[in-house]
Structures are given as C-alpha cells and as structure tokens.
Amino acid sequence: MWASLRNIGRNAESGGYRRYAWTGADADCRLWFRMQAEARGLDCEVDRNGNQWAWLGDPLAGDAVVTGSHFDSVPDGGAFDGPLGVVSSFAALDELRHRGVEFTRPLAITNFGDEEGARFGLACVGSRLAAGQLTVEAAHRLRDGDGITLPQAMEAAGYDPDAIGPDPGRLARIGAFVELHVEQGRALDLTGDPVGIASAIWPHGRWRFDFRGEANHAGTTRLADRRDPMLTYAETVLAARREAELAGALATFGKIAVEPNGVNAIPSLVRGWLDSRAADQGTLDTVVAGIERAAREHAERAGIDLDVVRESFTPVVEFEHALRDELGALLKRSDLRDTGRDVPVLGTGAGHDAGILSASVPTAMLFVRNPTGISHSPAEYAAEDDCVAGVIALADVLEGLACR
C-alpha cells in the first residue's frame, strides 16, 4: 500500500508532497482510497462535505468505531503526516481479519478532506463542516492564492458545493473515533517507545498581519523618505520569537505575500501569517497580544498601517479521558509491549481532525515514533518497524472496541 501511494502528488525537485484539496493529486488519493476499500469488500461513500468513508457493517446501526486520517499535505510536506493514519487503518483491518475476530460494532475508515488547509488557509475544513464549526457561508468565502473559491474548486472536482454543511446525524452514529498519526516531535524517541497516546492538543490559531506602506523606487528613494512595510514585518517576526520564548510557547511567521513583489521596488503591502500555539489558552492569548502590540508600535513609528485578522482558531482539546484510559489499558495488555510500563501519554501542539471531532464524538489518538521529530518536511520519517508497531497497536485498540 505504501509503495502504491508514494508517488501521488510528489514533487520531483523537492521530494516533498503537494497534495492540495480538490486538485488532481487529491483526486488520485481519493481513487486510491476507494480502490483499497473495494478490494476489502467495504462500502465506500462520500459525505456531503467531501469526506470519504469505507464501511464494514451497517453505517446506520450506530455506535460505530471509526479510524482514519487525511491525505492532503502542506506545501512540500512529508509522506507520513496524514497518510500513515489512513494506510495503517486498512492494514489494521487486514490484521484483525487475519486474527479471525468477530465484529460486534460497525467499523469505518475515513479520509477527511482538506485537513492541512494549504490551499484555502483554513485547517480541517472537512471535519469542521461536518461538526458545524465552519458555517456554509464562511466556507463559500474561502479562496486560494489564485482567487478560486472553495465552491469553484469543489465543482471542478465533481462535487456539489451547495450540499456542504453540518452532519450531526452522521456524527451521532459514531461511538468512538481513533486517529493514528506520526508524532510531530521527539517525545517518543526520547522515551524509547514506538507508540504513544495523545492526552491533549494545545490551543492554536492563525492570524493574518497586513502591513501597508508606500510603493516606491528602491534605487532612488532616500531611506529617510521610505514607508517600507517590510521593515515593520521583520521587526514583528523577531517580536514573535521573543514573546514565544518568554512564555514557553510557539509562534511562527511561515507564510508571506508581498506587493508589488519586485526586486527593485519598495513594497506597498506585506502580508504575513502567524501560527501560534501554547499549552493553555491564557499563555496563547498573552503571546499573540504581545506580538500584535509590538507590531503596532513599530508600525506607528514607521508610518505603516496595520490590520490583524484572526483567520482560524482551535481551543484546547482534552481527549476524552475514559476512552484514552481504555486505549492505555488495551495497549498495556497487548503483545506489542513486554516492558511492563504504561504506554506514554503526551500532548501535542499540532491540530488534527480528531481534535475537531472531539466536541461531537469521543475521540482518541495514537502516535507513532518519529526519530528526528521533523514534520511538514520531505525529511519527515518513521521507521518501518515502528509503523508496523503502530498498525498492531491500532488493531489491538479496534479489537478491544469493536470486536468480540
């Protein structure tokens, strides 16, 4: 399975993946999912928001156990973030059938659409829509860098944008959702464990900073006469690092757009996107407020106009303790472990569809060791033995939840 998926959406120059929502690469991944489902005799369907579901058992019976993740990537992302969870779900089903277990609850494998938000700037669009955390009106306003709206992109890909919206009936039929994901840090590498359980997702969000100055000639305009928004932006980037260090949080300006974007032109507009995350809401608020305060102070001194817009936000997610504890008990009894130690439980600063669904469905997450901690990069990696351990762990969990 891994080999057949490896080249879809891969950029030959960077070695990274460009699997953006509603593109050709996305369509190829969706076809891959459907073929894997059909090869296992599963009933494959697409919900009103474009999320894929592969069912074993009656979808309408209720109390289903669901697993899966996503295929889409950040620009030049790695091979494991998202796809590992989908591939492992199919492999875990194969393992359970090999064990000869009897399913007592319906089981589904999912592929949620547009989790990374690389194209339209908002993460977890598919799960947000399903959970009612993104309105239809707001979704219809989403545009990519070329000005293409989400409805236009969906329609071009053969989906009905007028059908999108909350799907409470579907979510009500889910008894538990378990998402396996490569760890996006080194906690498991430091403890020496191949698999861990998520405790919580840090609160996080994205803010757009628009710095507006005055375009002018780079070769003839005196430094003293310039209203250069790039300088204010640069000061803000440094302020973000300082605020994050002081608070023990994270803050990153990772995306920038410049107008008119000429080598010999002073910019008229610099637009930067801030990603900030912290272990608790109060710390996150302090960090973002400090960054905005510094940006406004520098802008005022330089004669720069500044607008700050919060484009997305996800509050802290505490995964349901009962389900989390049940996973821990199942894995402690598993043949996977012979150390006698509990499976490590760890928090994460990365957002996931499981975090979005947690407000509507009991959710949990498994992490697979990442020896370098690198993610959102072509260097993202997990060893084959650890990936197999993740499959076995997921199979053990699904057996405990859905089988006799």
QUICORCOR-V84790 format. One record per residue. N is the residue number from 0. OMEGA is omega in degrees with one decimal (none if undefined). NEAR is the number of other ideal C-beta (glycine too) atoms within 12 Angstrom. Layout:
n = (N	N)
omega = (OMEGA	OMEGA)
near = (NEAR	NEAR)
This chain:
n = (0	1	2	3	4	5	6	7	8	9	10	11	12	13	14	15	16	17	18	19	20	21	22	23	24	25	26	27	28	29	30	31	32	33	34	35	36	37	38	39	40	41	42	43	44	45	46	47	48	49	50	51	52	53	54	55	56	57	58	59	60	61	62	63	64	65	66	67	68	69	70	71	72	73	74	75	76	77	78	79	80	81	82	83	84	85	86	87	88	89	90	91	92	93	94	95	96	97	98	99	100	101	102	103	104	105	106	107	108	109	110	111	112	113	114	115	116	117	118	119	120	121	122	123	124	125	126	127	128	129	130	131	132	133	134	135	136	137	138	139	140	141	142	143	144	145	146	147	148	149	150	151	152	153	154	155	156	157	158	159	160	161	162	163	164	165	166	167	168	169	170	171	172	173	174	175	176	177	178	179	180	181	182	183	184	185	186	187	188	189	190	191	192	193	194	195	196	197	198	199	200	201	202	203	204	205	206	207	208	209	210	211	212	213	214	215	216	217	218	219	220	221	222	223	224	225	226	227	228	229	230	231	232	233	234	235	236	237	238	239	240	241	242	243	244	245	246	247	248	249	250	251	252	253	254	255	256	257	258	259	260	261	262	263	264	265	266	267	268	269	270	271	272	273	274	275	276	277	278	279	280	281	282	283	284	285	286	287	288	289	290	291	292	293	294	295	296	297	298	299	300	301	302	303	304	305	306	307	308	309	310	311	312	313	314	315	316	317	318	319	320	321	322	323	324	325	326	327	328	329	330	331	332	333	334	335	336	337	338	339	340	341	342	343	344	345	346	347	348	349	350	351	352	353	354	355	356	357	358	359	360	361	362	363	364	365	366	367	368	369	370	371	372	373	374	375	376	377	378	379	380	381	382	383	384	385	386	387	388	389	390	391	392	393	394	395	396	397	398	399	400	401	402	403)
omega = (-177.5	-179.1	-177.9	-179.8	-166.2	-171.6	-178.8	177.0	-177.8	179.2	-174.1	-176.5	-175.7	-172.8	179.0	-175.2	177.4	-179.9	-176.0	-175.3	172.9	174.5	178.5	178.6	177.4	178.9	179.0	177.6	178.9	176.6	177.3	-179.7	-178.1	179.8	177.6	179.8	-177.7	179.0	-179.8	178.6	179.6	176.5	-175.7	177.4	176.2	-178.3	-173.4	-178.3	177.0	176.2	-179.1	-179.9	175.5	-168.4	165.9	-172.9	-174.3	179.8	-176.6	-175.2	-180.0	178.4	-177.5	170.9	-174.1	175.6	-178.4	-177.9	-176.6	178.0	-170.9	-172.5	164.2	176.5	-179.0	179.1	-178.4	-175.0	-167.0	-175.1	-178.3	-177.0	179.1	-179.8	179.5	179.8	-178.9	179.3	176.9	179.8	178.1	176.0	176.7	-179.8	-179.5	177.2	176.3	178.4	179.5	-178.4	177.3	-179.0	179.0	176.8	174.8	178.9	176.4	172.5	-173.4	166.6	179.6	-176.3	170.6	179.4	-174.3	-179.3	-175.2	-176.2	-173.0	171.8	179.0	-177.1	172.1	-177.5	-177.7	-179.6	176.8	178.6	-178.4	-177.6	-179.8	179.3	174.2	-178.8	177.5	-178.7	179.5	178.5	-179.7	178.9	-178.0	178.9	175.1	-176.9	178.6	179.0	178.8	-179.3	176.3	177.4	179.1	-179.2	179.2	-178.9	178.5	179.6	176.6	-179.8	-175.6	-178.7	179.6	-178.6	-173.0	177.2	-178.2	-178.1	-173.7	-179.7	178.3	-178.2	-179.7	-179.7	179.4	178.3	179.0	174.1	179.9	-179.5	172.9	-176.1	172.1	177.3	180.0	180.0	-173.4	-176.6	-178.9	176.8	-178.4	178.9	-179.5	-178.9	178.8	-174.4	176.1	179.5	179.5	174.9	-175.7	172.8	179.2	171.0	-176.6	-179.9	178.7	-179.9	177.5	178.0	177.3	178.8	-176.4	178.2	-178.0	176.8	179.7	-176.1	-178.1	-175.6	-175.6	-176.5	179.1	177.9	-177.6	-177.5	-172.9	166.9	-170.8	-177.5	179.9	179.2	179.4	176.2	-179.2	177.0	-179.7	176.6	179.3	178.4	178.9	178.9	-179.1	-178.3	-179.8	179.4	-178.7	-174.5	-175.2	-177.7	-180.0	176.9	-174.2	165.6	-174.6	-178.5	-177.2	173.7	-174.5	173.4	0.8	173.7	177.1	-178.9	-176.4	-179.4	170.5	-175.8	169.7	-178.9	168.6	-178.8	-179.1	-179.2	179.1	170.0	-179.6	-176.4	178.8	-176.7	179.5	-174.0	-178.3	178.9	179.2	178.7	-179.8	-178.7	-177.1	177.9	178.6	178.4	-179.9	179.3	178.8	179.9	-178.7	177.8	178.7	-179.7	-179.5	179.4	-175.4	-178.9	-178.3	174.8	-176.5	170.4	177.4	-177.9	173.0	-175.9	176.8	178.4	176.1	179.8	179.4	178.5	171.9	179.0	-174.5	-173.5	-177.9	179.8	177.8	179.2	178.1	176.2	179.8	-179.8	179.4	-177.5	177.4	178.0	-173.6	173.1	179.8	-172.4	176.4	-176.8	-176.8	179.8	174.5	173.0	-177.9	177.5	-172.9	175.3	-179.8	175.5	-177.5	177.6	-178.3	175.1	178.0	178.3	178.0	-176.2	-173.9	178.2	-176.2	-171.0	170.6	-175.5	176.4	179.5	169.8	176.0	174.8	-174.4	175.3	-169.1	-179.4	-174.5	-177.5	176.5	-174.8	-176.6	175.2	-179.5	177.7	-170.8	167.7	-177.8	-177.4	179.2	179.3	177.0	177.0	176.7	177.0	177.4	-179.8	179.0	179.1	177.0	178.1	180.0	-179.3	176.8	-179.9	-176.5	-166.9	-171.9	174.6	none)
near = (26	23	11	18	31	20	18	29	36	24	20	12	9	18	20	28	39	31	43	38	46	35	30	19	30	40	29	26	42	40	24	33	43	25	20	33	32	18	17	25	15	31	22	29	23	31	34	26	42	43	44	39	42	37	33	36	29	16	27	17	20	18	24	37	44	47	49	51	48	49	47	43	40	35	24	26	37	36	37	45	43	50	44	44	43	47	41	44	47	44	32	43	39	27	29	33	22	14	19	11	24	15	27	20	29	30	46	45	46	50	47	50	50	48	47	42	40	39	35	40	33	38	40	46	44	48	48	41	40	39	36	24	34	34	18	24	13	23	37	23	18	35	20	25	17	12	11	22	21	39	26	21	34	36	19	20	29	16	29	17	28	15	19	35	28	25	32	20	17	33	35	18	28	42	29	38	49	54	52	51	50	48	45	42	31	23	27	36	27	17	21	17	32	34	47	43	44	44	29	35	39	36	32	40	36	33	36	29	44	31	40	26	33	24	24	22	16	18	11	12	18	13	13	9	14	25	28	33	38	33	25	35	38	25	31	41	30	20	33	37	24	19	33	30	15	18	26	18	35	32	42	26	32	19	25	25	23	25	21	19	17	15	11	14	23	31	34	26	31	40	32	37	34	43	39	40	40	33	25	23	23	16	27	35	24	24	39	37	25	29	41	29	21	32	41	24	18	29	31	16	15	29	20	34	22	34	21	27	19	24	27	31	29	39	25	29	38	27	38	29	19	16	33	34	20	27	45	31	20	34	39	26	20	30	16	28	25	9	15	8	15	23	37	29	30	34	31	39	38	38	43	44	52	49	43	40	45	37	29	30	36	30	40	49	49	55	54	46	38	40	28	23	26	24	34	31	26	26	21	32	28	40	20	18	16	32	36	26	34	48	39	33	44	50	40	36	45	48	35	29	36	36	27	13)
